Amino acid sequence: MKTFKSIMSWVVPIAIGLIIALLIRQFWFTMVKVDGTSMQPNLQNNERVVAFKTSKIQAGSVVVFNAYGLDPNQTDKNAVYVKRVIGMPGDTVRYTSSGKLYVNNKLVKQTYLKNKYQQTTGSFMANSHSKFTGWTLNSLSHDQGWAKSVTNNTVPKGYYFVLGDHRSVSNDGRYWGLVPKSKMIGVVKAWPWQNRKQYINNYQP
């Protein structure tokens, strides 16, 4: 009897701790591994980050979302992508031929990108041999055949437009469209010791 009580005296606290940890992870945050180079230079391939599920999504936030059903080439139902929010619900978004990003007709400096060259060459092109002439949400939705078309170049209510920071390699909203709120998992926060954390945590465009 004493042996049983002794065992339970440490089993119960461990069990309670595990349950609390699972609940916290389920409702508060989750750990995510960055897959690929689409968020360079700010996040590296295989880097681990924390996505907080209760944090408010804002313009410039780095977010994690479920990509299954968005990216037509994604077959893994549990696949998650890490990208940056460029267009909030109600925002208008356009990219000029010189690589300048405008949201609601205001220039976004994109200081989170490493250099001006990346801003320009990282812009969408219909194919690698064509001259880049810029785009709007409306033109992208038609050219790329998005499931949900965009009118008036405005992000619809309940949706977000996302891009990777490494524009020239990123598979993002330019190709498969808008991310519905229901697909969002959380907002990424970088560890205090990570390089360029200022471009991840609480970034404002």
C-alpha positions as protocol buffer text, in pm:
chain_id: "A"
residue {
  index: 1
  type: MET
  ca { x: 0 y: 0 z: 0 }
}
residue {
  index: 2
  type: LYS
  ca { x: 281 y: 236 z: 90 }
}
residue {
  index: 3
  type: THR
  ca { x: 456 y: 147 z: -234 }
}
residue {
  index: 4
  type: PHE
  ca { x: 142 y: 232 z: -433 }
}
residue {
  index: 5
  type: LYS
  ca { x: 104 y: 565 z: -254 }
}
residue {
  index: 6
  type: SER
  ca { x: 471 y: 637 z: -312 }
}
residue {
  index: 7
  type: ILE
  ca { x: 438 y: 568 z: -683 }
}
residue {
  index: 8
  type: MET
  ca { x: 122 y: 776 z: -713 }
}
residue {
  index: 9
  type: SER
  ca { x: 287 y: 1064 z: -530 }
}
residue {
  index: 10
  type: TRP
  ca { x: 510 y: 1126 z: -832 }
}
residue {
  index: 11
  type: VAL
  ca { x: 296 y: 978 z: -1110 }
}
residue {
  index: 12
  type: VAL
  ca { x: 2 y: 1213 z: -1046 }
}
residue {
  index: 13
  type: PRO
  ca { x: 206 y: 1539 z: -1062 }
}
residue {
  index: 14
  type: ILE
  ca { x: 375 y: 1420 z: -1382 }
}
residue {
  index: 15
  type: ALA
  ca { x: 40 y: 1331 z: -1538 }
}
residue {
  index: 16
  type: ILE
  ca { x: -109 y: 1666 z: -1440 }
}
residue {
  index: 17
  type: GLY
  ca { x: 196 y: 1845 z: -1580 }
}
residue {
  index: 18
  type: LEU
  ca { x: 165 y: 1660 z: -1911 }
}
residue {
  index: 19
  type: ILE
  ca { x: -205 y: 1742 z: -1936 }
}
residue {
  index: 20
  type: ILE
  ca { x: -138 y: 2110 z: -1868 }
}
residue {
  index: 21
  type: ALA
  ca { x: 143 y: 2112 z: -2126 }
}
residue {
  index: 22
  type: LEU
  ca { x: -85 y: 1953 z: -2387 }
}
residue {
  index: 23
  type: LEU
  ca { x: -362 y: 2203 z: -2316 }
}
residue {
  index: 24
  type: ILE
  ca { x: -120 y: 2495 z: -2343 }
}
residue {
  index: 25
  type: ARG
  ca { x: 10 y: 2366 z: -2674 }
}
residue {
  index: 26
  type: GLN
  ca { x: -340 y: 2299 z: -2803 }
}
residue {
  index: 27
  type: PHE
  ca { x: -482 y: 2640 z: -2723 }
}
residue {
  index: 28
  type: TRP
  ca { x: -187 y: 2878 z: -2676 }
}
residue {
  index: 29
  type: PHE
  ca { x: 111 y: 2798 z: -2898 }
}
residue {
  index: 30
  type: THR
  ca { x: 278 y: 2541 z: -3120 }
}
residue {
  index: 31
  type: MET
  ca { x: 634 y: 2479 z: -3233 }
}
residue {
  index: 32
  type: VAL
  ca { x: 696 y: 2495 z: -3609 }
}
residue {
  index: 33
  type: LYS
  ca { x: 998 y: 2411 z: -3821 }
}
residue {
  index: 34
  type: VAL
  ca { x: 1060 y: 2640 z: -4118 }
}
residue {
  index: 35
  type: ASP
  ca { x: 1069 y: 2428 z: -4432 }
}
residue {
  index: 36
  type: GLY
  ca { x: 1270 y: 2582 z: -4716 }
}
residue {
  index: 37
  type: THR
  ca { x: 1431 y: 2917 z: -4788 }
}
residue {
  index: 38
  type: SER
  ca { x: 1123 y: 3126 z: -4866 }
}
residue {
  index: 39
  type: MET
  ca { x: 1157 y: 3338 z: -4551 }
}
residue {
  index: 40
  type: GLN
  ca { x: 1526 y: 3420 z: -4584 }
}
residue {
  index: 41
  type: PRO
  ca { x: 1707 y: 3628 z: -4474 }
}
residue {
  index: 42
  type: ASN
  ca { x: 1493 y: 3649 z: -4160 }
}
residue {
  index: 43
  type: LEU
  ca { x: 1416 y: 3280 z: -4103 }
}
residue {
  index: 44
  type: GLN
  ca { x: 1637 y: 2997 z: -4221 }
}
residue {
  index: 45
  type: ASN
  ca { x: 1558 y: 2648 z: -4350 }
}
residue {
  index: 46
  type: ASN
  ca { x: 1493 y: 2404 z: -4060 }
}
residue {
  index: 47
  type: GLU
  ca { x: 1485 y: 2688 z: -3806 }
}
residue {
  index: 48
  type: ARG
  ca { x: 1234 y: 2633 z: -3525 }
}
residue {
  index: 49
  type: VAL
  ca { x: 994 y: 2907 z: -3423 }
}
residue {
  index: 50
  type: VAL
  ca { x: 697 y: 2945 z: -3191 }
}
residue {
  index: 51
  type: ALA
  ca { x: 354 y: 3028 z: -3331 }
}
residue {
  index: 52
  type: PHE
  ca { x: 117 y: 3184 z: -3076 }
}
residue {
  index: 53
  type: LYS
  ca { x: -243 y: 3092 z: -3151 }
}
residue {
  index: 54
  type: THR
  ca { x: -401 y: 3378 z: -2958 }
}
residue {
  index: 55
  type: SER
  ca { x: -186 y: 3660 z: -3097 }
}
residue {
  index: 56
  type: LYS
  ca { x: -358 y: 3916 z: -3318 }
}
residue {
  index: 57
  type: ILE
  ca { x: -270 y: 3904 z: -3687 }
}
residue {
  index: 58
  type: GLN
  ca { x: -150 y: 4241 z: -3816 }
}
residue {
  index: 59
  type: ALA
  ca { x: 0 y: 4377 z: -4136 }
}
residue {
  index: 60
  type: GLY
  ca { x: 360 y: 4257 z: -4144 }
}
residue {
  index: 61
  type: SER
  ca { x: 301 y: 3965 z: -3907 }
}
residue {
  index: 62
  type: VAL
  ca { x: 481 y: 3641 z: -3984 }
}
residue {
  index: 63
  type: VAL
  ca { x: 219 y: 3369 z: -3963 }
}
residue {
  index: 64
  type: VAL
  ca { x: 179 y: 2993 z: -3977 }
}
residue {
  index: 65
  type: PHE
  ca { x: -115 y: 2842 z: -4162 }
}
residue {
  index: 66
  type: ASN
  ca { x: -235 y: 2510 z: -4296 }
}
residue {
  index: 67
  type: ALA
  ca { x: -154 y: 2498 z: -4667 }
}
residue {
  index: 68
  type: TYR
  ca { x: -357 y: 2191 z: -4760 }
}
residue {
  index: 69
  type: GLY
  ca { x: -640 y: 2293 z: -4991 }
}
residue {
  index: 70
  type: LEU
  ca { x: -469 y: 2624 z: -5073 }
}
residue {
  index: 71
  type: ASP
  ca { x: -160 y: 2515 z: -5263 }
}
residue {
  index: 72
  type: PRO
  ca { x: -286 y: 2274 z: -5533 }
}
residue {
  index: 73
  type: ASN
  ca { x: 48 y: 2093 z: -5528 }
}
residue {
  index: 74
  type: GLN
  ca { x: 31 y: 2023 z: -5155 }
}
residue {
  index: 75
  type: THR
  ca { x: -93 y: 1671 z: -5073 }
}
residue {
  index: 76
  type: ASP
  ca { x: -6 y: 1660 z: -4702 }
}
residue {
  index: 77
  type: LYS
  ca { x: -314 y: 1745 z: -4497 }
}
residue {
  index: 78
  type: ASN
  ca { x: -94 y: 1861 z: -4209 }
}
residue {
  index: 79
  type: ALA
  ca { x: 142 y: 2078 z: -4416 }
}
residue {
  index: 80
  type: VAL
  ca { x: 204 y: 2424 z: -4272 }
}
residue {
  index: 81
  type: TYR
  ca { x: 363 y: 2725 z: -4440 }
}
residue {
  index: 82
  type: VAL
  ca { x: 537 y: 3022 z: -4280 }
}
residue {
  index: 83
  type: LYS
  ca { x: 483 y: 3353 z: -4463 }
}
residue {
  index: 84
  type: ARG
  ca { x: 439 y: 3725 z: -4400 }
}
residue {
  index: 85
  type: VAL
  ca { x: 101 y: 3901 z: -4409 }
}
residue {
  index: 86
  type: ILE
  ca { x: 107 y: 4168 z: -4679 }
}
residue {
  index: 87
  type: GLY
  ca { x: -264 y: 4231 z: -4723 }
}
residue {
  index: 88
  type: MET
  ca { x: -520 y: 4240 z: -4441 }
}
residue {
  index: 89
  type: PRO
  ca { x: -896 y: 4207 z: -4500 }
}
residue {
  index: 90
  type: GLY
  ca { x: -1007 y: 4521 z: -4685 }
}
residue {
  index: 91
  type: ASP
  ca { x: -657 y: 4614 z: -4806 }
}
residue {
  index: 92
  type: THR
  ca { x: -569 y: 4685 z: -5168 }
}
residue {
  index: 93
  type: VAL
  ca { x: -232 y: 4550 z: -5282 }
}
residue {
  index: 94
  type: ARG
  ca { x: -23 y: 4619 z: -5591 }
}
residue {
  index: 95
  type: TYR
  ca { x: 339 y: 4578 z: -5699 }
}
residue {
  index: 96
  type: THR
  ca { x: 496 y: 4819 z: -5949 }
}
residue {
  index: 97
  type: SER
  ca { x: 730 y: 4725 z: -6232 }
}
residue {
  index: 98
  type: SER
  ca { x: 1019 y: 4871 z: -6030 }
}
residue {
  index: 99
  type: GLY
  ca { x: 948 y: 4633 z: -5743 }
}
residue {
  index: 100
  type: LYS
  ca { x: 772 y: 4875 z: -5510 }
}
residue {
  index: 101
  type: LEU
  ca { x: 491 y: 4744 z: -5292 }
}
residue {
  index: 102
  type: TYR
  ca { x: 184 y: 4957 z: -5227 }
}
residue {
  index: 103
  type: VAL
  ca { x: -87 y: 4873 z: -4975 }
}
residue {
  index: 104
  type: ASN
  ca { x: -390 y: 5102 z: -4976 }
}
residue {
  index: 105
  type: ASN
  ca { x: -190 y: 5327 z: -5212 }
}
residue {
  index: 106
  type: LYS
  ca { x: 82 y: 5376 z: -4950 }
}
residue {
  index: 107
  type: LEU
  ca { x: 440 y: 5267 z: -5016 }
}
residue {
  index: 108
  type: VAL
  ca { x: 557 y: 4981 z: -4792 }
}
residue {
  index: 109
  type: LYS
  ca { x: 932 y: 5015 z: -4734 }
}
residue {
  index: 110
  type: GLN
  ca { x: 983 y: 4639 z: -4682 }
}
residue {
  index: 111
  type: THR
  ca { x: 1283 y: 4691 z: -4456 }
}
residue {
  index: 112
  type: TYR
  ca { x: 1258 y: 4323 z: -4363 }
}
residue {
  index: 113
  type: LEU
  ca { x: 1399 y: 4237 z: -4706 }
}
residue {
  index: 114
  type: LYS
  ca { x: 1776 y: 4225 z: -4721 }
}
residue {
  index: 115
  type: ASN
  ca { x: 1828 y: 4471 z: -5004 }
}
residue {
  index: 116
  type: LYS
  ca { x: 1660 y: 4667 z: -5281 }
}
residue {
  index: 117
  type: TYR
  ca { x: 1770 y: 4409 z: -5538 }
}
residue {
  index: 118
  type: GLN
  ca { x: 1565 y: 4144 z: -5361 }
}
residue {
  index: 119
  type: GLN
  ca { x: 1258 y: 4367 z: -5364 }
}
residue {
  index: 120
  type: THR
  ca { x: 1279 y: 4409 z: -5741 }
}
residue {
  index: 121
  type: THR
  ca { x: 1386 y: 4068 z: -5867 }
}
residue {
  index: 122
  type: GLY
  ca { x: 1174 y: 3894 z: -5609 }
}
residue {
  index: 123
  type: SER
  ca { x: 860 y: 4021 z: -5777 }
}
residue {
  index: 124
  type: PHE
  ca { x: 617 y: 3796 z: -5960 }
}
residue {
  index: 125
  type: MET
  ca { x: 675 y: 3720 z: -6327 }
}
residue {
  index: 126
  type: ALA
  ca { x: 447 y: 3522 z: -6554 }
}
residue {
  index: 127
  type: ASN
  ca { x: 757 y: 3335 z: -6665 }
}
residue {
  index: 128
  type: SER
  ca { x: 1128 y: 3378 z: -6610 }
}
residue {
  index: 129
  type: HIS
  ca { x: 1185 y: 3520 z: -6958 }
}
residue {
  index: 130
  type: SER
  ca { x: 915 y: 3785 z: -6959 }
}
residue {
  index: 131
  type: LYS
  ca { x: 956 y: 4148 z: -6862 }
}
residue {
  index: 132
  type: PHE
  ca { x: 804 y: 4221 z: -6523 }
}
residue {
  index: 133
  type: THR
  ca { x: 525 y: 4475 z: -6555 }
}
residue {
  index: 134
  type: GLY
  ca { x: 390 y: 4468 z: -6201 }
}
residue {
  index: 135
  type: TRP
  ca { x: 69 y: 4318 z: -6067 }
}
residue {
  index: 136
  type: THR
  ca { x: -243 y: 4378 z: -5864 }
}
residue {
  index: 137
  type: LEU
  ca { x: -450 y: 4129 z: -5667 }
}
residue {
  index: 138
  type: ASN
  ca { x: -707 y: 4135 z: -5943 }
}
residue {
  index: 139
  type: SER
  ca { x: -457 y: 4056 z: -6218 }
}
residue {
  index: 140
  type: LEU
  ca { x: -298 y: 3778 z: -6012 }
}
residue {
  index: 141
  type: SER
  ca { x: -630 y: 3613 z: -5936 }
}
residue {
  index: 142
  type: HIS
  ca { x: -711 y: 3594 z: -6307 }
}
residue {
  index: 143
  type: ASP
  ca { x: -363 y: 3513 z: -6440 }
}
residue {
  index: 144
  type: GLN
  ca { x: -304 y: 3235 z: -6187 }
}
residue {
  index: 145
  type: GLY
  ca { x: -661 y: 3107 z: -6179 }
}
residue {
  index: 146
  type: TRP
  ca { x: -723 y: 3148 z: -5807 }
}
residue {
  index: 147
  type: ALA
  ca { x: -1022 y: 2962 z: -5671 }
}
residue {
  index: 148
  type: LYS
  ca { x: -1147 y: 3289 z: -5520 }
}
residue {
  index: 149
  type: SER
  ca { x: -1124 y: 3584 z: -5756 }
}
residue {
  index: 150
  type: VAL
  ca { x: -1053 y: 3934 z: -5630 }
}
residue {
  index: 151
  type: THR
  ca { x: -1251 y: 4237 z: -5740 }
}
residue {
  index: 152
  type: ASN
  ca { x: -1134 y: 4597 z: -5700 }
}
residue {
  index: 153
  type: ASN
  ca { x: -790 y: 4463 z: -5599 }
}
residue {
  index: 154
  type: THR
  ca { x: -916 y: 4431 z: -5242 }
}
residue {
  index: 155
  type: VAL
  ca { x: -854 y: 4146 z: -4998 }
}
residue {
  index: 156
  type: PRO
  ca { x: -1201 y: 4012 z: -4907 }
}
residue {
  index: 157
  type: LYS
  ca { x: -1329 y: 3998 z: -4551 }
}
residue {
  index: 158
  type: GLY
  ca { x: -1199 y: 3695 z: -4363 }
}
residue {
  index: 159
  type: TYR
  ca { x: -895 y: 3650 z: -4590 }
}
residue {
  index: 160
  type: TYR
  ca { x: -526 y: 3744 z: -4592 }
}
residue {
  index: 161
  type: PHE
  ca { x: -269 y: 3789 z: -4869 }
}
residue {
  index: 162
  type: VAL
  ca { x: 75 y: 3649 z: -4780 }
}
residue {
  index: 163
  type: LEU
  ca { x: 421 y: 3652 z: -4936 }
}
residue {
  index: 164
  type: GLY
  ca { x: 755 y: 3498 z: -4848 }
}
residue {
  index: 165
  type: ASP
  ca { x: 1043 y: 3734 z: -4770 }
}
residue {
  index: 166
  type: HIS
  ca { x: 1263 y: 3562 z: -5030 }
}
residue {
  index: 167
  type: ARG
  ca { x: 1036 y: 3661 z: -5318 }
}
residue {
  index: 168
  type: SER
  ca { x: 1229 y: 3497 z: -5601 }
}
residue {
  index: 169
  type: VAL
  ca { x: 1187 y: 3145 z: -5458 }
}
residue {
  index: 170
  type: SER
  ca { x: 878 y: 3169 z: -5241 }
}
residue {
  index: 171
  type: ASN
  ca { x: 570 y: 2963 z: -5323 }
}
residue {
  index: 172
  type: ASP
  ca { x: 309 y: 3198 z: -5181 }
}
residue {
  index: 173
  type: GLY
  ca { x: -15 y: 3385 z: -5235 }
}
residue {
  index: 174
  type: ARG
  ca { x: 92 y: 3512 z: -5576 }
}
residue {
  index: 175
  type: TYR
  ca { x: 47 y: 3161 z: -5713 }
}
residue {
  index: 176
  type: TRP
  ca { x: -242 y: 3005 z: -5520 }
}
residue {
  index: 177
  type: GLY
  ca { x: -432 y: 3296 z: -5372 }
}
residue {
  index: 178
  type: LEU
  ca { x: -566 y: 3414 z: -5040 }
}
residue {
  index: 179
  type: VAL
  ca { x: -549 y: 3248 z: -4699 }
}
residue {
  index: 180
  type: PRO
  ca { x: -883 y: 3223 z: -4516 }
}
residue {
  index: 181
  type: LYS
  ca { x: -884 y: 3301 z: -4146 }
}
residue {
  index: 182
  type: SER
  ca { x: -993 y: 2943 z: -4073 }
}
residue {
  index: 183
  type: LYS
  ca { x: -657 y: 2819 z: -4206 }
}
residue {
  index: 184
  type: MET
  ca { x: -449 y: 3044 z: -3979 }
}
residue {
  index: 185
  type: ILE
  ca { x: -270 y: 2867 z: -3694 }
}
residue {
  index: 186
  type: GLY
  ca { x: -74 y: 3141 z: -3521 }
}
residue {
  index: 187
  type: VAL
  ca { x: 162 y: 3438 z: -3527 }
}
residue {
  index: 188
  type: VAL
  ca { x: 534 y: 3361 z: -3523 }
}
residue {
  index: 189
  type: LYS
  ca { x: 763 y: 3498 z: -3254 }
}
residue {
  index: 190
  type: ALA
  ca { x: 1139 y: 3456 z: -3288 }
}
residue {
  index: 191
  type: TRP
  ca { x: 1361 y: 3362 z: -2997 }
}
residue {
  index: 192
  type: PRO
  ca { x: 1542 y: 3656 z: -2829 }
}
residue {
  index: 193
  type: TRP
  ca { x: 1881 y: 3529 z: -2947 }
}
residue {
  index: 194
  type: GLN
  ca { x: 1783 y: 3490 z: -3313 }
}
residue {
  index: 195
  type: ASN
  ca { x: 1939 y: 3714 z: -3575 }
}
residue {
  index: 196
  type: ARG
  ca { x: 1710 y: 3972 z: -3738 }
}
residue {
  index: 197
  type: LYS
  ca { x: 1443 y: 3904 z: -3474 }
}
residue {
  index: 198
  type: GLN
  ca { x: 1331 y: 4267 z: -3507 }
}
residue {
  index: 199
  type: TYR
  ca { x: 1189 y: 4175 z: -3847 }
}
residue {
  index: 200
  type: ILE
  ca { x: 981 y: 3893 z: -3699 }
}
residue {
  index: 201
  type: ASN
  ca { x: 866 y: 4012 z: -3355 }
}
residue {
  index: 202
  type: ASN
  ca { x: 615 y: 4296 z: -3351 }
}
residue {
  index: 203
  type: TYR
  ca { x: 721 y: 4414 z: -3697 }
}
residue {
  index: 204
  type: GLN
  ca { x: 533 y: 4712 z: -3834 }
}
residue {
  index: 205
  type: PRO
  ca { x: 557 y: 4789 z: -4209 }
}
